[in-house]
Amino acid sequence: MKKLFLGLGLVAGTFAFAQTGPSFGIKGGINVASISKDGYDDAKSKVGFAGGLFVNVPVSEQFSIQPEVMYSQMGSKVTNSVSGTVLGNTYEARSTAKLNLDYVTVPIMFQFRATPAFYIEAGPEFGFLTSAKAKDINTTYVNGSPENSSTNTSEDMKDSFSGFNMGAALGLGYDITPNFGINARYVAGFTDINKKDSNTDGNTSLQNDGNKNRNNTFQAGVYFKF
């Protein structure tokens, strides 16, 4: 009888371990990114892509750790316009400047399952800059209709920005099925995105007259577990 109970215990333990083993997956969605307004008072949010791979490692029935490797498009945009009326026609000159900052990010999320399907999460996110480009778009409107448009060639700005970014993430998610779900997350940046000027005391940035700016990002998307 003791051997029977011992055998059942070993089988149950093996089954439980299999049920709580690590699971791999992919995820993708959108970023609604912005930059803190210290010196960028006219900056607005811009929409980009976020996607990558993750592994979810349960440590108990309710808690798990989820490291991720993501490609994340951040930055901001500024739109200005000037309008007037000439001979009964309304003219508007509108210019849009976009700053596109692309990162490979490594979030490490600590997840708590309030129910078997619903969870909340929090953790640090580390980012590594892969590309930084600025682009201007100028458009003239006559009586509300676009008359002509010009796009300036993208300018490489990578040397003006820090190669490392760090923030804190807070989010939630829901498993629609055991393998498919939705997730939303807000990431607040901690570090200055501007590269420091080596000729100063380290408190002045090369860009933006010494102001410090941070990435802030809202993410929403879907994920699939294999």
Backbone bond lengths (Angstrom), bond angles and torsions (degrees), N, CA, C in turn:
res aa  C-N    CA-C-N  psi(-1)  N-CA   C-N-CA  omega(-1)  CA-C   N-CA-C  phi
1 M - - - 1.464 - - 1.533 110.60 -
2 K 1.339 116.64 -42.30 1.462 120.06 178.55 1.521 110.90 -61.87
3 K 1.355 115.80 -40.12 1.461 119.80 179.36 1.524 111.01 -64.85
4 L 1.344 116.01 -36.16 1.457 120.31 178.93 1.522 110.20 -64.39
5 F 1.346 117.01 -47.51 1.464 120.35 179.50 1.531 111.04 -64.17
6 L 1.354 116.21 -37.79 1.462 119.58 178.53 1.522 110.72 -64.13
7 G 1.352 114.99 -41.77 1.464 119.09 178.63 1.508 111.53 -64.59
8 L 1.322 117.69 -43.23 1.463 121.31 178.18 1.531 111.02 -62.61
9 G 1.345 115.44 -37.93 1.452 119.12 178.74 1.519 112.07 -64.84
10 L 1.339 116.79 -41.44 1.454 120.68 178.62 1.522 111.00 -64.57
11 V 1.340 117.47 -41.14 1.464 121.19 178.48 1.515 110.47 -64.30
12 A 1.347 115.88 -44.08 1.461 119.88 -179.45 1.530 110.84 -64.09
13 G 1.364 115.54 -40.42 1.456 118.77 179.02 1.511 112.00 -65.10
14 T 1.331 116.74 -40.09 1.460 120.47 177.98 1.513 111.29 -64.39
15 F 1.343 117.20 -41.57 1.458 121.67 179.32 1.525 110.99 -64.58
16 A 1.347 116.14 -41.81 1.461 120.09 -179.81 1.519 110.51 -64.14
17 F 1.335 116.89 -40.56 1.461 119.83 179.21 1.515 110.86 -63.67
18 A 1.356 115.77 -40.32 1.465 119.40 179.39 1.513 111.13 -64.86
19 Q 1.339 115.78 -35.87 1.459 119.96 -178.91 1.533 111.95 -70.13
20 T 1.344 116.10 -27.51 1.455 118.80 -175.74 1.529 111.38 -109.82
21 G 1.309 118.19 18.73 1.457 121.09 177.57 1.511 111.34 -70.96
22 P 1.330 117.82 165.81 1.463 120.97 -179.29 1.519 111.83 -65.07
23 S 1.330 115.96 146.19 1.464 121.95 176.82 1.519 109.02 -124.65
24 F 1.338 116.08 140.50 1.454 122.55 -179.00 1.527 109.70 -104.44
25 G 1.331 116.24 155.32 1.453 118.47 -179.36 1.515 112.84 -164.72
26 I 1.324 114.92 176.08 1.456 123.26 175.60 1.526 108.17 -124.57
27 K 1.323 116.58 154.86 1.456 120.85 178.99 1.514 109.59 -147.09
28 G 1.329 116.23 156.31 1.446 121.04 179.84 1.512 110.77 -161.83
29 G 1.336 115.65 155.32 1.454 119.85 179.93 1.518 110.97 175.31
30 I 1.328 115.67 -150.93 1.459 120.93 -176.97 1.527 111.06 -117.49
31 N 1.314 115.04 151.85 1.463 123.75 167.72 1.520 108.64 -107.39
32 V 1.313 117.15 133.88 1.459 121.80 165.70 1.526 105.08 -110.14
33 A 1.342 114.96 96.93 1.461 121.11 -168.62 1.515 111.43 -104.21
34 S 1.323 115.45 150.78 1.460 121.97 175.42 1.519 108.59 -148.95
35 I 1.322 115.41 168.73 1.458 122.49 177.29 1.518 107.85 -120.66
36 S 1.327 116.67 137.60 1.460 120.11 179.34 1.520 110.10 -54.57
37 K 1.326 117.31 145.07 1.466 122.29 -163.24 1.524 114.76 -88.14
38 D 1.302 118.52 21.42 1.458 120.93 176.63 1.525 108.89 -71.73
39 G 1.330 116.20 94.34 1.456 120.95 -176.68 1.507 113.58 91.80
40 Y 1.338 117.74 -5.37 1.464 122.40 178.34 1.530 108.75 -122.52
41 D 1.330 117.08 54.58 1.462 121.22 -172.58 1.523 112.76 -62.24
42 D 1.331 118.35 -26.27 1.461 121.47 -178.44 1.529 112.89 -95.15
43 A 1.317 117.52 3.22 1.467 120.82 -175.97 1.526 110.93 -70.52
44 K 1.335 115.41 138.62 1.454 122.58 177.39 1.523 109.62 -119.45
45 S 1.317 115.68 168.28 1.465 120.79 178.75 1.523 110.51 -72.07
46 K 1.327 115.78 150.60 1.455 121.61 172.86 1.521 108.71 -127.87
47 V 1.321 115.37 150.36 1.458 121.78 -177.58 1.523 109.80 -98.40
48 G 1.318 116.82 135.28 1.453 121.99 178.76 1.517 110.72 -142.31
49 F 1.313 115.62 -173.32 1.465 122.81 -177.54 1.523 110.64 -103.54
50 A 1.317 116.34 148.16 1.464 122.06 172.14 1.526 108.00 -140.12
51 G 1.315 117.35 131.93 1.458 120.11 179.05 1.511 111.60 -166.69
52 G 1.327 115.90 156.60 1.457 118.89 179.81 1.514 112.90 171.91
53 L 1.328 115.14 -155.36 1.461 123.53 -174.35 1.519 109.47 -119.36
54 F 1.346 115.73 156.05 1.462 120.20 176.90 1.518 110.25 -148.99
55 V 1.329 115.67 160.85 1.458 122.44 169.75 1.519 107.13 -131.53
56 N 1.330 116.56 129.93 1.455 122.56 -179.53 1.524 108.57 -105.93
57 V 1.329 115.71 120.41 1.472 121.66 -175.63 1.526 108.88 -116.04
58 P 1.340 118.60 103.36 1.467 120.69 177.95 1.528 110.60 -68.80
59 V 1.334 115.55 138.37 1.461 120.43 174.27 1.521 110.92 -112.15
60 S 1.328 116.63 -13.27 1.458 122.71 173.18 1.526 107.16 -160.76
61 E 1.312 116.72 -173.92 1.459 120.03 -178.84 1.523 112.19 -65.19
62 Q 1.334 116.88 -30.56 1.463 120.82 -175.95 1.521 114.30 -110.28
63 F 1.326 118.37 -21.07 1.455 121.43 -175.15 1.527 111.50 -110.66
64 S 1.349 115.27 143.52 1.461 120.91 175.53 1.526 109.39 -150.79
65 I 1.334 115.33 161.18 1.460 122.82 175.96 1.521 108.22 -116.26
66 Q 1.327 116.95 132.61 1.466 120.56 -177.19 1.534 110.79 -128.17
67 P 1.336 117.77 94.53 1.476 120.01 170.27 1.530 109.80 -76.37
68 E 1.330 115.87 145.67 1.466 121.22 -178.98 1.532 109.64 -135.78
69 V 1.315 115.83 155.23 1.462 122.31 168.99 1.521 106.05 -126.16
70 M 1.352 116.53 116.20 1.457 121.78 -170.89 1.524 111.25 -126.26
71 Y 1.331 115.51 149.02 1.460 122.14 165.78 1.522 106.30 -99.68
72 S 1.335 117.03 123.20 1.459 120.50 -170.08 1.526 110.70 -133.27
73 Q 1.347 116.27 124.13 1.460 122.20 178.98 1.527 109.37 -95.21
74 M 1.327 115.82 120.45 1.459 121.71 -179.16 1.525 109.33 -124.02
75 G 1.347 116.28 -169.99 1.458 121.43 -179.85 1.513 112.03 124.88
76 S 1.332 116.00 -153.98 1.461 121.55 179.47 1.516 108.90 -164.76
77 K 1.336 116.12 175.99 1.455 120.67 176.12 1.524 109.73 -142.20
78 V 1.320 115.41 154.32 1.461 122.59 178.16 1.521 107.60 -128.41
79 T 1.331 116.65 128.39 1.461 121.77 179.32 1.521 109.95 -120.33
80 N 1.340 116.50 125.88 1.470 122.47 177.31 1.523 108.81 -124.70
81 S 1.329 117.19 149.38 1.462 120.72 179.13 1.525 110.46 -145.46
82 V 1.339 114.59 147.32 1.465 122.90 175.10 1.515 107.33 -131.03
83 S 1.332 117.03 131.26 1.463 119.60 -176.68 1.529 111.01 -132.05
84 G 1.334 115.37 159.57 1.456 121.47 178.62 1.523 110.10 -168.02
85 T 1.327 116.88 169.12 1.470 122.27 -179.36 1.525 109.99 -117.79
86 V 1.338 115.98 127.95 1.461 122.43 179.23 1.521 108.74 -130.40
87 L 1.337 117.36 120.57 1.474 122.87 179.16 1.538 111.71 51.74
88 G 1.317 115.03 41.88 1.452 119.92 176.63 1.513 114.73 82.95
89 N 1.309 118.02 -6.04 1.468 121.47 178.80 1.530 110.34 -101.96
90 T 1.316 115.93 137.96 1.463 121.61 178.86 1.518 109.79 -94.56
91 Y 1.325 116.14 122.79 1.464 122.44 179.46 1.531 109.36 -111.25
92 E 1.307 115.16 139.50 1.462 120.56 176.42 1.523 108.94 -137.10
93 A 1.316 116.36 127.08 1.471 122.13 174.59 1.524 107.41 -105.24
94 R 1.310 115.47 118.11 1.459 120.88 -175.63 1.535 109.59 -120.05
95 S 1.317 116.39 129.80 1.464 121.09 178.47 1.523 109.65 -122.87
96 T 1.315 115.18 137.89 1.461 122.04 179.03 1.520 108.97 -126.40
97 A 1.318 116.38 123.24 1.463 122.11 176.69 1.519 108.39 -110.16
98 K 1.337 116.15 125.65 1.453 121.28 -179.70 1.521 110.11 -114.44
99 L 1.335 115.11 135.34 1.454 121.97 171.77 1.522 107.36 -110.44
100 N 1.313 116.07 114.05 1.462 121.83 -178.02 1.528 109.62 -104.79
101 L 1.317 116.02 113.52 1.460 122.78 178.06 1.524 108.70 -113.58
102 D 1.326 116.64 116.25 1.469 121.71 -178.89 1.528 109.53 -106.96
103 Y 1.327 115.46 132.57 1.462 121.51 -177.49 1.524 110.87 -128.57
104 V 1.327 115.25 151.73 1.455 121.82 159.25 1.526 105.13 -98.24
105 T 1.333 116.94 116.78 1.459 120.93 -175.75 1.524 110.67 -109.95
106 V 1.331 114.73 151.34 1.472 121.62 178.43 1.524 108.00 -127.60
107 P 1.329 118.34 86.07 1.464 120.56 173.75 1.535 110.14 -76.88
108 I 1.313 116.88 143.67 1.470 122.39 172.68 1.518 106.20 -123.96
109 M 1.330 115.65 100.74 1.458 121.18 -171.12 1.530 111.05 -100.89
110 F 1.318 115.16 136.71 1.459 122.69 174.43 1.530 106.81 -104.40
111 Q 1.320 115.89 116.95 1.462 120.98 -171.48 1.530 111.60 -109.37
112 F 1.329 114.79 141.17 1.464 122.08 175.36 1.521 108.42 -124.30
113 R 1.315 116.13 125.03 1.469 121.28 -179.89 1.523 110.08 -92.94
114 A 1.338 115.15 110.03 1.456 120.61 176.53 1.526 110.53 -72.75
115 T 1.354 115.75 -32.33 1.461 123.28 173.26 1.524 106.73 -135.60
116 P 1.329 118.71 170.63 1.472 118.74 178.55 1.525 113.79 -58.27
117 A 1.346 118.53 -24.63 1.461 120.85 -176.57 1.524 113.47 -107.59
118 F 1.328 118.79 -23.97 1.469 121.94 -174.08 1.520 110.61 -107.68
119 Y 1.345 116.90 136.71 1.457 120.61 179.04 1.525 110.93 -141.29
120 I 1.319 114.15 156.87 1.465 121.65 170.37 1.525 107.06 -117.98
121 E 1.338 116.58 156.75 1.456 119.74 -174.54 1.520 110.92 -147.10
122 A 1.321 115.37 155.11 1.455 121.84 176.19 1.521 108.25 -156.75
123 G 1.337 115.40 152.05 1.449 118.73 178.26 1.510 112.05 166.43
124 P 1.336 116.99 173.95 1.462 121.21 179.94 1.522 111.89 -81.49
125 E 1.328 115.78 156.92 1.458 121.94 173.40 1.525 108.86 -131.21
126 F 1.327 115.96 129.65 1.458 122.39 178.72 1.526 108.70 -111.21
127 G 1.334 117.03 132.13 1.461 120.72 -176.66 1.516 112.01 -124.13
128 F 1.341 115.49 145.34 1.455 122.43 179.95 1.528 108.33 -127.06
129 L 1.330 115.79 116.04 1.459 122.03 -174.14 1.529 111.15 -66.72
130 T 1.330 116.53 128.59 1.466 121.26 177.26 1.515 112.42 -110.68
131 S 1.350 117.18 -25.05 1.460 120.19 -178.18 1.526 109.42 -157.95
132 A 1.333 115.57 143.11 1.474 121.75 175.55 1.523 107.85 -143.43
133 K 1.348 116.37 113.97 1.458 120.91 -177.22 1.521 110.36 -136.27
134 A 1.327 114.91 145.91 1.463 121.76 176.67 1.524 109.15 -116.66
135 K 1.334 116.07 139.52 1.461 121.13 -178.29 1.516 110.01 -140.06
136 D 1.343 116.66 136.59 1.464 122.62 177.84 1.523 110.19 -109.85
137 I 1.336 116.33 137.62 1.465 122.19 175.56 1.519 107.95 -125.88
138 N 1.336 117.44 121.36 1.463 122.83 -179.36 1.521 109.77 -115.26
139 T 1.332 116.89 127.10 1.460 121.74 -176.82 1.527 109.87 -133.42
140 T 1.330 116.11 137.24 1.469 122.07 175.91 1.524 109.36 -107.97
141 Y 1.345 115.99 129.33 1.458 122.22 179.00 1.530 109.29 -111.68
142 V 1.338 116.05 137.00 1.462 122.02 174.78 1.523 107.65 -120.18
143 N 1.323 116.01 117.29 1.469 121.81 -177.35 1.530 111.56 53.45
144 G 1.333 115.60 39.05 1.455 120.82 175.62 1.506 115.79 87.09
145 S 1.316 118.75 -7.43 1.461 121.93 -179.09 1.525 110.09 -107.12
146 P 1.355 118.16 137.33 1.468 119.65 179.59 1.528 111.29 -65.73
147 E 1.328 115.60 127.37 1.461 120.98 -177.90 1.528 111.16 -97.22
148 N 1.309 116.65 -44.51 1.462 120.41 175.48 1.521 109.01 -154.75
149 S 1.306 115.66 157.79 1.458 121.38 -177.31 1.511 109.69 -144.79
150 S 1.315 115.83 143.97 1.461 120.73 177.14 1.519 109.18 -136.83
151 T 1.330 116.28 141.23 1.458 122.25 179.66 1.517 109.39 -121.14
152 N 1.308 115.66 121.74 1.453 119.58 177.77 1.527 109.91 -75.49
153 T 1.302 116.91 147.31 1.461 121.20 179.29 1.518 110.04 -61.76
154 S 1.329 115.56 140.24 1.455 120.27 179.35 1.524 111.07 -59.15
155 E 1.317 115.20 136.99 1.456 121.24 179.32 1.517 109.71 -105.29
156 D 1.339 116.30 129.20 1.460 120.88 179.27 1.528 109.39 -73.11
157 M 1.349 116.15 121.44 1.467 121.50 -176.71 1.530 112.00 -118.06
158 K 1.321 117.55 12.95 1.461 120.47 -171.51 1.521 112.50 -59.76
159 D 1.331 117.58 -35.42 1.460 120.28 -178.57 1.527 112.87 -68.90
160 S 1.327 117.46 -11.31 1.468 121.01 -178.68 1.518 113.08 -95.31
161 F 1.340 116.93 -5.02 1.460 119.73 -175.12 1.526 111.39 -123.63
162 S 1.314 114.55 150.72 1.461 120.89 179.76 1.525 110.21 -65.76
163 G 1.318 115.97 141.99 1.458 120.43 -179.93 1.509 113.67 -79.49
164 F 1.352 117.83 -9.21 1.469 121.67 -176.74 1.515 110.06 -124.05
165 N 1.317 115.44 139.20 1.462 121.76 179.00 1.530 108.61 -136.58
166 M 1.326 116.01 142.10 1.470 120.08 179.21 1.513 109.50 -138.11
167 G 1.329 115.70 142.87 1.447 120.75 178.49 1.512 111.55 -152.72
168 A 1.321 115.88 179.14 1.464 122.98 176.91 1.520 108.53 -119.05
169 A 1.326 116.22 135.57 1.462 121.74 -175.60 1.521 110.78 -114.88
170 L 1.325 115.47 143.75 1.460 122.89 175.84 1.522 107.54 -138.91
171 G 1.337 116.95 129.53 1.460 118.28 -175.89 1.509 113.03 -157.21
172 L 1.320 114.33 -173.33 1.457 122.04 178.47 1.526 108.66 -151.65
173 G 1.311 115.66 162.69 1.458 119.94 -179.54 1.508 111.92 -155.36
174 Y 1.325 114.62 165.89 1.467 120.10 -178.83 1.526 109.31 -144.21
175 D 1.336 115.90 127.96 1.458 121.86 176.62 1.533 109.20 -84.13
176 I 1.330 116.40 107.08 1.465 120.02 177.28 1.522 109.95 -69.88
177 T 1.330 115.78 -40.29 1.461 123.68 171.17 1.525 106.88 -131.15
178 P 1.334 119.08 172.36 1.471 118.96 177.31 1.533 113.83 -58.95
179 N 1.335 117.77 -21.39 1.461 120.72 -176.72 1.529 114.73 -112.76
180 F 1.327 118.02 -12.14 1.459 121.25 -173.77 1.518 110.34 -131.80
181 G 1.366 115.92 137.54 1.445 118.67 -179.72 1.521 112.80 -158.83
182 I 1.330 115.01 179.45 1.467 122.48 179.49 1.523 108.88 -121.59
183 N 1.345 115.48 153.39 1.451 120.39 -175.52 1.524 109.86 -147.63
184 A 1.323 116.78 144.15 1.461 122.62 173.90 1.523 108.03 -135.33
185 R 1.360 114.84 143.92 1.464 118.92 -172.59 1.525 109.66 -153.23
186 Y 1.339 116.10 142.67 1.459 121.33 173.16 1.522 108.32 -116.09
187 V 1.337 115.45 131.35 1.465 120.80 -179.61 1.526 108.17 -118.24
188 A 1.319 116.52 118.89 1.463 122.50 178.18 1.524 108.56 -101.39
189 G 1.341 116.29 123.09 1.451 120.46 -178.21 1.516 112.93 -74.77
190 F 1.337 116.12 144.86 1.460 122.43 176.84 1.526 112.57 -104.81
191 T 1.322 116.65 -32.50 1.462 120.54 -170.15 1.523 111.27 -99.30
192 D 1.340 116.02 153.38 1.461 123.10 177.57 1.533 108.37 -72.54
193 I 1.333 116.83 127.99 1.459 119.93 -178.05 1.525 112.10 -78.20
194 N 1.332 117.74 -15.26 1.455 121.70 -178.23 1.526 111.24 -81.76
195 K 1.328 115.86 142.43 1.454 120.31 177.00 1.524 109.38 -75.70
196 K 1.323 115.83 141.87 1.465 120.78 -178.90 1.520 111.00 -77.15
197 D 1.320 115.13 149.35 1.452 122.15 176.38 1.525 108.16 -87.98
198 S 1.323 116.79 118.40 1.461 120.98 -176.14 1.523 112.71 -67.02
199 N 1.331 117.68 -13.16 1.459 120.44 -179.35 1.520 113.01 -89.87
200 T 1.350 116.77 4.05 1.464 119.86 -179.39 1.520 109.16 -119.11
201 D 1.322 115.27 -170.85 1.467 119.81 -178.96 1.518 112.86 -80.62
202 G 1.311 117.95 6.24 1.461 121.01 178.46 1.504 113.98 94.86
203 N 1.332 117.95 -6.10 1.455 121.09 -179.50 1.519 112.82 -97.17
204 T 1.314 117.60 -3.20 1.458 121.55 -178.08 1.516 109.83 -112.37
205 S 1.306 116.69 133.36 1.448 121.57 -179.99 1.525 110.79 -91.47
206 L 1.314 115.48 156.91 1.458 120.37 176.11 1.523 110.70 -64.44
207 Q 1.345 116.14 -38.57 1.464 121.71 -177.81 1.526 110.65 -103.90
208 N 1.333 115.09 157.65 1.464 121.59 168.69 1.518 114.09 66.49
209 D 1.344 118.05 32.71 1.467 123.24 170.09 1.528 113.39 53.80
210 G 1.304 117.23 38.83 1.458 119.91 174.96 1.512 115.24 85.28
211 N 1.318 118.86 -3.53 1.458 120.79 177.83 1.524 110.42 -71.14
212 K 1.312 115.73 153.02 1.457 121.05 176.71 1.524 109.15 -103.89
213 N 1.320 115.63 133.24 1.467 120.68 -177.96 1.522 109.96 -127.66
214 R 1.329 115.26 146.42 1.451 121.17 -176.86 1.525 110.12 -131.08
215 N 1.331 115.64 146.29 1.458 121.01 175.63 1.519 110.17 -76.39
216 N 1.317 116.61 137.14 1.465 122.98 171.42 1.525 107.52 -130.38
217 T 1.325 116.11 131.43 1.457 119.36 -171.51 1.519 111.54 -139.76
218 F 1.331 115.94 132.38 1.468 122.27 168.40 1.519 107.80 -105.17
219 Q 1.325 116.89 127.47 1.453 122.68 -178.66 1.530 110.66 -117.81
220 A 1.317 116.04 142.10 1.459 121.52 174.50 1.516 108.05 -145.24
221 G 1.334 116.15 137.97 1.464 117.84 -178.30 1.515 112.35 -174.89
222 V 1.319 113.68 -165.60 1.459 121.28 -179.46 1.519 108.74 -125.43
223 Y 1.326 116.64 162.38 1.459 121.61 177.59 1.525 109.94 -141.58
224 F 1.323 113.57 157.32 1.468 120.19 179.16 1.525 108.33 -135.60
225 K 1.335 116.84 126.88 1.458 122.95 177.20 1.522 110.35 -97.97
226 F 1.317 115.59 134.20 1.472 119.77 179.29 1.529 110.88 -78.90
